[in-house]
Amino acid sequence: MMDEWKQFLDDRERRQLLRRLVPSTGRAPALAVRDGREHVDFSSNDYLGLSSHPALIAAAREALDRYGVGAGASRLMSGDLAIHHELEEETAAFKGSAAALVFNSGYQANTGIVPALFGRRDAVFADQLCHASQLDGALLSRGKLLRFRHNDPEHLDRMLGKHRGAFERALVMTESVFSMDGDLAPLAALLAVCRRHDCRFMVDEAHATGVFGPQGRGCVEASDLAGQVDLVMGTFSKGLGGFGAYLAASRTVIDYLVNTARSFIYSTALPPAVIAADLAALRLCRSGETRGEELLRRAAAFREALRGRGWAVGGESQIVPVVVGESARAVALSKSLADRGFLVLPVRPPTVPEGSARLRFSLTAAHTERQVAAVVEALGAP
Ligand SMILES: Cc1ncc(COP(=O)(O)O)c(C=O)c1O
């Protein structure tokens, strides 16, 4: 039996350089200690450096003292606390929606929401680069999953023209800031196509929350579409420095999901200290203390510096992919940067399409100008 597993794993390793877990023994914004050595961390989604902000830590400590560590049960049992509702109310106000629901993670949100609302007779039209959790949600719905070309509303329009009639209900899904490419979805154009073909529209704001839009409210708000997109999902775990996820939607949808989303029902509620930290992060954003637009300006300058050296750089956000082609090259470049004290992880198939392996730089408010200049220097030229 053991040998069969060995054979299976060896085959996988031949197909794609197998990833390994490398624990950090210390962490701070823009800093990771690995193999006993400090690295400037360009791989974290802690875009605003909020994960160690004193306001979040103080809020988490207070909640620990008040409620203890675990929530003890799922929300529909006795794990539901007033602080969960407080976070949901403030999230709805932040996102300009009638209501919001907190999920235990972005993965659980996407895999819970879609199958609760769509089924066998329905179809999900997803951007080709949608995150795995969105695709898994569509697969769990047992409806038909169709993929439209990345950021191409006209292709979506044609696909819907051809296929929409075969299904009872249809959902169109996209990310607003794409996690591996760092580019932005044409939300208004996609929404117009949805309306033309009687589809619901779901936007994943995981990488936009905290960074894009006024006070970090996201791309839906930045595109003046607040209240118009049916399902706006996002996370507290990236730009907001905490953990968990939200769905902003109508009261009817939220009440329905409380009773039908399996990832919400059959999982212990998030710990109160996590909820308190998320709430503190949201309040920092709403007070205007966080500076998403400044981070985006710095990311644009970083992108230009890399392009100036001849690298193929994509994106329009704080996520800056440098596409190098083959997986082995991305791995080698990442290793060479690690040897010089920079943590920049390679992203390879199947996370990204074959032949588009990349170094994914994720710029954060915690990086100093000197660190950014140093990594450009260390990467050199292609
Ligand atoms: C676009 C997108 N959606 C959802 C998720 C999942 O979020 P979480 O890490 O909170 O499970 C991620 C992050 O991995 C993501 O990039």
The ligand as a Gaussian input file, in Angstrom:
#p B3LYP/6-31G(d) Opt

LIG

0 1
 C      -10.058000      35.708000      -5.053000
 C      -10.015000      34.915000      -3.799000
 N      -11.172000      34.476000      -3.266000
 C      -11.196000      33.755000      -2.133000
 C      -10.033000      33.438000      -1.472000
 C      -10.105000      32.603000      -0.228000
 O      -10.065000      33.422000       0.886000
 P       -9.577000      32.831000       2.289000
 O       -8.082000      32.860000       2.240000
 O      -10.157000      33.754000       3.301000
 O      -10.116000      31.446000       2.382000
 C       -8.820000      33.911000      -1.963000
 C       -7.551000      33.690000      -1.237000
 O       -6.920000      32.750000      -1.181000
 C       -8.796000      34.628000      -3.171000
 O       -7.654000      35.011000      -3.708000

